[in-house]
Amino acid sequence: MKTIDELLGEGVEGRRVFVRADLNVPLDGTTITDDGRIRAVVPTVKALADAGARVVVASHLGRPKGAPDPAFSLAPAAARLGELLGTEVAFATDTVGESARATVAGLADGGVAVIENLRFNAGETSKDDAERDAFAEQLAALADLYVGDGFGAVHRKHASVYDLPGKLPHAAGYLIATEVGVLKKLTEDVRRPYAVVLGGSKVSDKLGVIDHLLERADRILIGGGMAYTFLKAQGHEVGSSLLQEDQIPAVLEYLRRAEDRGVEFVLPVDVVVSEGFPDLKAKAPTEHRTVAADAIPAGFMGLDNGPETNKLYASKLADAATVFWNGPMGVFEHPDYADGTRAVAQALVDSPAFTVVGGGDSAAAVRTLGFDENAFGHISTGGGASLEYLEGKQLPGLVALED
């Protein structure tokens, strides 16, 4: 895989460089609530601009239906990128149309432009190879070189991620190089003990990664909504907690395999429960209580790990040499149910281990709860991509960047 430094060494001055970034940031109206993914691509864009390239940044945002939708415009992301770069960033109001062509043509050496949301064109995500290829051809007309730096999208077989690199000389940006290097430390060069913390809502979202990690991890800690399927599999009642009964056979098989291989599975011993799901906008105090994990009352749902679980998990992470964490321990967006997620984050901060926060809601939680990002070994920009890599899958966007 060619690196951006090699590309820069060959000279990019005056050349149009298409940077496939991941600017898929959360928005409240037009206000960006977490700019982590935009900040992550700044080093690549700045290096190219400083070398005199004419930089064309492209990304998706959200899930528009293959047509323009103002709610998913990249305009706020373009404005924020300009602020972070300390320079004006031009914005094209379409992807490959008149505005995009004119905006790119108007770039001076060292200039930066962002084109509109790639998913406003149905060809970006099409499962039809010809339709995807046709859109990639139109994108290729905007550039001379391609740099892949949108790690959060490399698990997608999309036009700008998979098809376009084959049409232009290409290289991996700084972010992708960093992300892949980190993931290799979690799969090839692992320092032990290796502890994995998995949370989030659904067991089904993590089946593949659990399967793969059973061959590699020393300890797996389970929290979040997915924990209740594990507790149910052990014969405990879980009230009205999130439950995927169809996944119980798979969970039982994982628990059996873990015991056979000597992998320690750690589940909550107490949980914070309530009779209803909290209002995440109002964040008003709720009626809740802590109960043993095997004594959740009927009609109550588990919404967070309890204090004894938080102590247990901290102790299980204290001696680890490598820790990977993906998925919150509870409904961290509400202050009544954020302690479990906060406790895991704090345990990683306190640990001398190589710690990786696996993107998605985990990364959002770290920022929402006010942790210093530099206190972690690495915070990934791609939760889904990280998980698929750890499952042992080939990621289309990485395959496309290989020579």
Secondary structure, 3 states (H helix, E strand, C coil): CCEHHHHHHHCCCCCEEEEECCCCCCEECCEECCCHHHHHHHHHHHHHHHCCCEEEEECCCCCCCCCCCHHHCCHHHHHHHHHHHCCCEEECCCCCCHHHHHHHHCCCCCCEEECCCHHHCCCCCCCCHHHHHHHHHHHHCCCCEEEECCHHHCCCCCHHHHHHHHHCCEEECHHHHHHHHHHHHHHCCCCCCEEEEECCCCHHHCHHHHHHHCCCCCEEEECCCCHHHHHHHCCCCCCCCCCCHHHHHHHHHHHHHHHHHCCEEECCCEEEEECCCCCCCCCCCCCCEEEECCCCCCCCEEEEECHHHHHHHHHHHHCCCEEEEECCCCCCCCHHHCHHHHHHHHHHHHCCCEEEECCHHHHHHHHHCCCCHHHCCEECCCHHHHHHHHCCCCCHHHHHHCC
